[in-house]
Amino acid sequence: MANTQTLERKSASTDTEHFDVLVAGAGISGIGAAYHLKTQTPDKTFVILESQESFGGTWLTHKYPGIRSDSDLYTFGYRFKPWTGQPIAAADKILTYMNEVIDDNDIARHIRYNHKILSASWSSADKRWTVEVKRSDTGETVRITANFLWMCQGYYDHSKGYTPEWDGMEDFKGEIVHPQTWPEDLDYKGKRVIVIGSGATAATLVPAIASDCAHVTLLQRSPTYFIPGRNENELADELRKLEIDETWIHEIVRRKVLFDQNEFTRRAVEESDAVKEELLAGVREFLGPDFDIDKHFTPSYRPWQQRIAFVPDGDLFQGIASGKASVVTDHINRFTEKGILLKSGEELEADIIVTATGFNLSVLGGIPFTVDNKPVNFADTITYRGMMFTGVPNMAWVFGYFRASWTLRVDLMGDFVCQLLKHMDEKGVRQVEVALRPEDKDMDILPWIDAGNFNPNYLMRSIDQMPKRGSHPEWQHNQDYWAEKDIIPTIDLDSSEFVYS
């Protein structure tokens, strides 16, 4: 990919490069941000800094067997780029799709790979950010200034996944692997493999390797809800038979999927027992009436308190039904030379143990931020709709949805940020930040998200690092796309929570 920047400007006083907007990250969010900048604010100069060697973010970082989306691509794909493949797609298909967006919109020349942001400092006097960057390809440190930062680097540490410290791990004679750092030369053919975990990664990995392993065991502490179903969209297929234009198909199918998701989410809250039984019935269809569904696939929480992964064609359950895979629900006592000793006293023997136990949260990439030489602790800030933070000027952060596709918010925020940039130009101002209003004086200040609403382990482990939310709707990321799709486009940029200078 070419990455020569042709829209750069030089600062008048130094050789530091200056841009109107600096986008952090060339993953699904960063590429989406670039599209919106090019189409909605074509007069703005911008650069995308990416620490990895290419675009893709998660879809580049994760290389474990079978990696695929757990959201349908009609909504995980951008609203402006039709998706024409299966609803659940492998990483290589998603990367191909992103590459087409980059090529179609001449985005490559704006991207600088192997550029890791070391620090970001805001100066109210200069009305700009100064970003120190380390180039991993040359080892040099460069400096870039920007009027506005658009943080699109996701919310977890790409360099290392989360693995709990279990007793005896050093005693195990086999290999211990985390999916996030999957070794390219890992040979699991004919081996006994244990996959620890119960989420989308484990559900993807087990069927992907089951046919090559001697046996693979899914070991989980507690069950997770899954949605098994055919990896197809009947409406899209029918419209294609009618030779409807793909742009129309994308919009129609996208709206239908979103409508269905909204109804499912509503029912998960209001009719949780019925939804629970429907989900378990889907699993039972593959595993039969004699399988212990209550023990292995019935969670203790209501549907949608944690993310529900789609299992295309029920491949996880087909693997279990065939005998190539099995599921064990128990607590780990310790690792042994041969494998894992469970609290029940059973020992599972293995040659390879995969810890599909989640990731480490990374708030804004773990980058040290300062505002007028004062360090920013984001845990002390309050979020404006999960997009901007009190006391931090000229910056937006993309944080997507848990119950809907991440990219839906990328598009909504693309509109919001571009409108904000144009509004600042119209007002003739160079700085904007969000601030609590007089009516917010006695507002309750709460954790980033309501644990009773959504409580995945990775978020609960690190909730103290996250910005705070307020009890008033403007000061929280409500995780409700179906409300935000109407709210965000109608935000009054002259309302009192926006402070310009």
C-alpha angles and dihedrals in degrees: 000000000000113000104177109142111223099169097060125127129205122230112245095233103037141018089257111129116239131202136176091233133019115200116201112213137018097224127111091297098045095048089048090050090051092053092053093047091051095047102034103032105025091161092063122094116220143171131201116216116202123182094203127072095254144008126281108079108202092012090057098039097051113069102161118131116281097009108176142153120277090202124069113258094228086074100022088055117078119272090236098051118061117229113219104176136075116312093243109049138188120243094256091057091050091049090050089052092050091047089055090053090051093048096042092053102037092242099141094083090059095055125091113192126202088032111133118188110232099180143348124211128186122208117197089194093057095030093224146097122246113206124193112209133191117211109214092194095058103016092232126130118229133186126224128180126204139178092222136022121214108191110207102154098114126237109277138070107263093194100062135017126219117269120169118230107250124186114259098019089134090056095062110106096203132066126289113205135179114210091228090063099033111172113238091220097049108136111204097157111128091000131125108244132190117198111198113206144061106221136093094289094055091044090053097043100048098060091038093061102025097094092054099042127081083233136333123209123200105213114193134173091209135000129263131209117250135185110219117194147130115296095236140086110228094196092054092047092050093049090050090054086056089052093239114172112267091234090059092044091052093051096043095046092043091055092047093050091048091048091051092046091051091051092047091050091050092050092046087063103033099033100024096150092054093046090048091054092048092053093047091047088057090055092044091057089066101036101037133228096292096059115100097246092163093061102038108028107023111094123207092232130069120263115284097018081111129024116284115216123212112233106207113225088350089275094161091055093042088057091052093046091051093054094240089108135030136189126226122188111199143106123268115245096182145314117265135193090267101037136289131343111211128212088248089062095251117130119214112205121212145164093207130027118198116199103209087171101134137261141286116259115238116191109215091341093300088278116158108241127193130186113201090343094308117118115243118228104193090200086069094053129085118227124236102218088323090290108086134022134224113256094016112101128206098007137114130185126206111222112164135202131291096204097037136038115296092227093063088074092044089063094043091049091046088063093043097049094044091049089049092051092049091046091054090052091050091051092045093234131136102197135054131173136162122245136178115263127226089259089058093059096104096031117135112252110217142173118284092267137011107258089208088060100043128356118168113171096242090058096043091050092059105024090121089066094055127091117263127251129217128225091243113087095240091062102056143063097235094191089226110127092176090062097036094054086069098033104048097052090053098048110137104230089197094057116120097259088070113078116193130191 
